[in-house]
Amino acid sequence: MGKVILDISISVDGFVAGPDDQQQQPLGKGGDALHDWLFSGDYPSRHNDMFKLSRINKDIFDREIPNVGAMIVGRRTFDLVNGWGGSHPIQGVPIFVVTHEEPETYLEHHTSFTFVTDGVESAIQQAKATANGKNVGIGTASIAQQCIKAGFLDEMHLHIAPIILGSGIRLFDQIGEDQIQLESKRVVDGSNVVHLIYRLLD
Ligand SMILES: NC(=O)c1ccc[n+]([C@@H]2O[C@H](COP(=O)([O-])OP(=O)(O)OC[C@H]3O[C@@H](n4cnc5c(N)ncnc54)[C@H](OP(=O)(O)O)[C@@H]3O)[C@@H](O)[C@H]2O)c1
């Protein structure tokens, strides 16, 4: 049975993007530093050689991808990156975009997109059916937080970049006041990043 996993890069102070995110700078001011670990090594990912990683980061990155059968993102991210031009860097994995309204036009080359207008629970159900036993990856803050609140999330894979952004889009500012117990499954001291893998406890 596949898991629902948040996989995201964050700053030490908990931001997934810096301020003023826009199409010219989708990760906001200074936010590219969150993804430095994906592009600053000598080893190309075997899934897409645009990613150049250190050996230890490549092990982490490449190991997860074959287990992902579908991804869910929010509409802001889809729009900020212009729908990845129709081809998400992780090719062949269908993407469910949660939105209030389907876009009139969009490109679809190596990635198939499904626009889900009836909420996160529906997105999870559809993504799980498509993933067919593999994991469902959650890729954005608003969707992650709704999943946490609703109890849909099984694991968090947080890649902590060595930067304090100070402002921007926070990962954990909309999860209410209930405490959430975590089990630490793995800590990996990557180069230019620390990988933290947590299981959410019931
Ligand atoms: N650090 C990383 O690894 C990483 C990865 C991905 C993205 N990011 C960054 O994260 C930021 C975007 O994240 P975000 O959390 O602000 O936004 P998001 O999750 O990408 O999108 C939020 C939007 O999704 C739609 N949506 C969300 N929940 C919905 C629901 N229940 N029903 C209907 N529509 C719903 C709404 O759009 P509509 O009302 O327009 O439909 C909402 O404004 C960007 O700066 C992006 O670059 C960072």
The ligand as an SDF file (V2000), in Angstrom:
LIG
                    3D

 48 52  0  0  0  0  0  0  0  0999 V2000
   10.7730   24.5180   -1.6010 N   0  0  0  0  0  0  0  0  0  0  0  0
   10.2610   23.6540   -2.4480 C   0  0  0  0  0  0  0  0  0  0  0  0
   10.7650   22.5210   -2.6020 O   0  0  0  0  0  0  0  0  0  0  0  0
    9.0210   24.0510   -3.1980 C   0  0  0  0  0  0  0  0  0  0  0  0
    8.3350   23.0920   -3.9620 C   0  0  0  0  0  0  0  0  0  0  0  0
    7.1760   23.4870   -4.6240 C   0  0  0  0  0  0  0  0  0  0  0  0
    6.7190   24.8080   -4.5340 C   0  0  0  0  0  0  0  0  0  0  0  0
    7.4330   25.6910   -3.8010 N   0  0  0  0  0  0  0  0  0  0  0  0
    6.9890   27.0780   -3.6880 C   0  0  0  0  0  0  0  0  0  0  0  0
    5.8440   27.1020   -2.8530 O   0  0  0  0  0  0  0  0  0  0  0  0
    5.0490   28.2470   -3.1910 C   0  0  0  0  0  0  0  0  0  0  0  0
    3.6310   27.8210   -3.5120 C   0  0  0  0  0  0  0  0  0  0  0  0
    3.0840   27.1110   -2.4370 O   0  0  0  0  0  0  0  0  0  0  0  0
    1.7220   27.5820   -1.7800 P   0  0  0  0  0  0  0  0  0  0  0  0
    1.4970   26.7260   -0.6190 O   0  0  0  0  0  0  0  0  0  0  0  0
    1.7680   29.0710   -1.6350 O   0  0  0  0  0  0  0  0  0  0  0  0
    0.6530   27.3420   -2.9250 O   0  0  0  0  0  0  0  0  0  0  0  0
    0.2170   26.0180   -3.7220 P   0  0  0  0  0  0  0  0  0  0  0  0
   -0.0440   24.9150   -2.7800 O   0  0  0  0  0  0  0  0  0  0  0  0
    1.1480   25.7910   -4.8320 O   0  0  0  0  0  0  0  0  0  0  0  0
   -1.1580   26.5390   -4.3700 O   0  0  0  0  0  0  0  0  0  0  0  0
   -2.1740   27.0900   -3.5640 C   0  0  0  0  0  0  0  0  0  0  0  0
   -3.3860   27.2440   -4.4600 C   0  0  0  0  0  0  0  0  0  0  0  0
   -3.9370   25.9510   -4.7720 O   0  0  0  0  0  0  0  0  0  0  0  0
   -5.3530   26.0460   -4.8290 C   0  0  0  0  0  0  0  0  0  0  0  0
   -5.8890   25.2520   -3.7290 N   0  0  0  0  0  0  0  0  0  0  0  0
   -5.2530   24.8180   -2.6030 C   0  0  0  0  0  0  0  0  0  0  0  0
   -6.0850   24.1080   -1.8320 N   0  0  0  0  0  0  0  0  0  0  0  0
   -7.2820   24.1020   -2.4630 C   0  0  0  0  0  0  0  0  0  0  0  0
   -8.5380   23.5160   -2.1760 C   0  0  0  0  0  0  0  0  0  0  0  0
   -8.7380   22.8070   -1.0530 N   0  0  0  0  0  0  0  0  0  0  0  0
   -9.5500   23.6850   -3.0650 N   0  0  0  0  0  0  0  0  0  0  0  0
   -9.3480   24.3850   -4.2000 C   0  0  0  0  0  0  0  0  0  0  0  0
   -8.1750   24.9600   -4.5350 N   0  0  0  0  0  0  0  0  0  0  0  0
   -7.1590   24.8240   -3.6750 C   0  0  0  0  0  0  0  0  0  0  0  0
   -5.6970   27.5240   -4.6800 C   0  0  0  0  0  0  0  0  0  0  0  0
   -5.5630   28.1040   -5.9780 O   0  0  0  0  0  0  0  0  0  0  0  0
   -6.8040   28.6890   -6.8670 P   0  0  0  0  0  0  0  0  0  0  0  0
   -7.7490   29.3320   -5.9010 O   0  0  0  0  0  0  0  0  0  0  0  0
   -6.1320   29.6500   -7.7880 O   0  0  0  0  0  0  0  0  0  0  0  0
   -7.3870   27.5560   -7.5930 O   0  0  0  0  0  0  0  0  0  0  0  0
   -4.5400   28.0050   -3.8260 C   0  0  0  0  0  0  0  0  0  0  0  0
   -4.3350   29.3880   -3.9000 O   0  0  0  0  0  0  0  0  0  0  0  0
    5.6990   28.8730   -4.4010 C   0  0  0  0  0  0  0  0  0  0  0  0
    6.5310   29.9250   -3.9730 O   0  0  0  0  0  0  0  0  0  0  0  0
    6.5290   27.7300   -4.9590 C   0  0  0  0  0  0  0  0  0  0  0  0
    7.6030   28.1500   -5.7580 O   0  0  0  0  0  0  0  0  0  0  0  0
    8.5500   25.3520   -3.1250 C   0  0  0  0  0  0  0  0  0  0  0  0
  1  2  1  0
  2  3  2  0
  2  4  1  0
  4  5  1  0
  4 48  2  0
  5  6  2  0
  6  7  1  0
  7  8  2  0
  8  9  1  0
  8 48  1  0
  9 10  1  0
  9 46  1  0
 10 11  1  0
 11 12  1  0
 11 44  1  0
 12 13  1  0
 13 14  1  0
 14 15  2  0
 14 16  1  0
 14 17  1  0
 17 18  1  0
 18 19  2  0
 18 20  1  0
 18 21  1  0
 21 22  1  0
 22 23  1  0
 23 24  1  0
 23 42  1  0
 24 25  1  0
 25 26  1  0
 25 36  1  0
 26 27  1  0
 26 35  1  0
 27 28  2  0
 28 29  1  0
 29 30  1  0
 29 35  2  0
 30 31  1  0
 30 32  2  0
 32 33  1  0
 33 34  2  0
 34 35  1  0
 36 37  1  0
 36 42  1  0
 37 38  1  0
 38 39  2  0
 38 40  1  0
 38 41  1  0
 42 43  1  0
 44 45  1  0
 44 46  1  0
 46 47  1  0
M  CHG  2   8   1  16  -1
M  END
$$$$
